[in-house]
Amino acid sequence: MVAAQIALEKLRQRDQLLTTENEMFKMENVNHKKKVMELEAELKKLSGQQNLQQRIHHHAKIKEENNLLKIQNEDLSIKLQRTETILSRVKEELAHFRATNGRSPYINFDEEQQLNNKLKETEEQRLQLAQKLLGLCTSILKAAGIPRAPNVSLSAAEEALEQLKNRISLLERELQDLKFKNKITSERARLSELIPQPSPSPNRLSQNQTPNRIFIIVRIVNRVAVLSSKMSSAASFSSICIDRGYYWKDEAKSTKVRKLCVRSSVASTPQSSQFAKIKAQKSEKTIQVAVLGASGYTGSEIVRLLANHPYFGITLMTADRKAGQSIGSVFPHLITQDLPDMVAIKDADFSNVDAVFCCLPHGTTQEIIKGLPKGLKIVDLSADFRLQDIGEYEKWYGQPHRAPDLQKEAVYGLTEIHRREIQNVRLVANPGCYPTSIQIPLVPLIKAKLIELKNIIIDAKSGVSGAGRGAKEANLYTEIAEGIHSYGITSHRHVPEIEQGLSNAANSKITVSFTPHLMPMSRGMQSTIYVEMAPGVSVEDLYQQLSTFYENEEFVILLKKSEVPHTRHVRGSNYCVMNVFPDRIPGRAIIISVIDNLVKGASGQALQNLNLMMGIPENTGLLYMPLFP
């Protein structure tokens, strides 16, 4: 038992010893790990120092190479400067040499090559033309009855050609004489049929004596006189002179026929006597006109334009607030006109009226026109019949349309665009001022598909008379003078009219950005229009299209390129003056159009339309030069 205890004690001591040794080993292991970590840290430091030294060495090497390259670059720059100096001297000497020889100082090698190619093409064309000329000479000799010679000469062909010309001229003169004789016979026959019988009431038009017939008779008399003078001798032709610059209805647009009057040297002929009789009939103003709303600006402008009209006489003027007053008391500049006093619309007598200018405010015209006699020709200057869609009218003017049947009958009166339709209708809706100045330049370009239908921007400016004569605080002098302001932004009532006209031209819906401005001037209007050109289209294409479209239009003027339209150059006239310019933004163009808002934008165009409706030359009474200054 004692021995077992002793053995157990030894085992315990041994276990403690082993435990102590184990702890010592653990501590040594920890110490070894620390040393390993320290060694690794030192190793990293040594590696970093080695890399740093390598980097420093590499950087020094690169710097040395850069310095070397810099020195080489400086050497090359010096050599390049010397070379450029030498080249410049050579160019100057070459330019001087070419200039002394009468040639361009500078050589365009591409142009030289193009010229050489063109020279070769010209030589080839010259050879082809020479062959054609040889064939032509042969044909001329054959046509002249000259047998072909072994060597065809140009002089022989020219002599034969001269003989042919003489023969052709002789035949043409004979043919012209026959045509003149036939025309004289036919025109005299027509004249005998169309001469009207005397009427017991010379101041009124009878059923058989209309303006159309009078004009046809005058035209026939003129033709007979001209043809007779041509047939008799060249000297008698000088007895015919130009009277006025009218062109006639149903005449070809490309030919502006001028009225001719016979001088006293042929006054004894039957033709000249008949002409004088018809001339006297014209001066009687046989077409009686009523002006409804004569106390407004557009009404007074109608009166001014009709003062010198040879066929329209004013027999009735209405103005509810000015009833009983003379036109001269309301508008002193018209005091010289011998006209009836103005009456209220309810007291108006239309029994002696042939045509009506309706210058009443928007919304009042529909009921009044519905009550007018059916046989009257009417030009309405309000907006009541301009919009084809009655729903659009109600939306923009805030009231229902009271004459939808008349709306279907009305024709939009933009004269240069709808001339044919205007001639044969009873009711014309005269365009607004802004739409006139905008549609005249844009419609031809849209029809020709030269501009895009999107992003059309219109910046328009008008004189104060465009707002009417009514007393409004916004139109007072102190509110307008010395400033400019926009109005009706996105809501101006002319927007649907503009978009309607442009959409009809494009057969597609067009929406425009339109902003009007009020200017401190009494009359005048300018529309500056920004458009995107179609792909491949240039400003020159736009200019040529406008030039061609309005070539024979008397009242639309396209200025020379780069000339800028001015409102003061159309003041008081029926002209629309415009031009087109390139924008700084590629693919865009700027169009500027100017009119007098009271004439071409209102009353002048209304008179132009009524002239057409009555079969009278449309420029009658409108040949006023602009007022300047």
Secondary structure, 3 states (H helix, E strand, C coil): CHHHHHHHHHHHHHHHHHHHHHHHHHHHHHHHHHHHHHHHHHHHHHHHHHHHHHHHHHHHHHHHHHHHHHHHHHHHHHHHHHHHHHHHHHHHHHHHHHHHCCCCCCCCHHHHHHHHHHHHHHHHHHHHHHHHHHHHHHHHHHHCCCCCCCCCCHHHHHHHHHHHHHHHHHHHHHHHHHHHHHHHHHHHHHHHHHCCCCCCCCCCCCCCCCHHHHHHHHHHHHHHHHHHHHHHCCHHHHHEEECCCCCCCCCCCCCCCCCEEECHHHCCCHHHHHHHHHHHHHCCCCEEEEEECCCCHHHHHHHHHHCCCCCEEEEEEECHHHCCCCHHHHCHHHCCCCCCCCECHHHCCCCCCCEEEECCCCCCHHHHHHCCCCCCEEEECCCCCCCCCHHHHHHHHCCCCCCHHHHHHCEECCCCCCHHHHHCCCEEECCCHHHHHHHHHHHHHHHCCCECCCCEEEEEEECHHHHCCCCCHHHCHHHHCCCCEECCCCCCCCHHHHHHHHHHHHCCCCCEEEEEEECCCCCCEEEEEEEEECCCCCHHHHHHHHHHHCCCCCCEEECCCCCCCCHHHCCCCCCEEEEEEECCCCCEEEEEEEECCCHHHHHHHHHHHHHHHCCCCCCCCCCCCCCCC
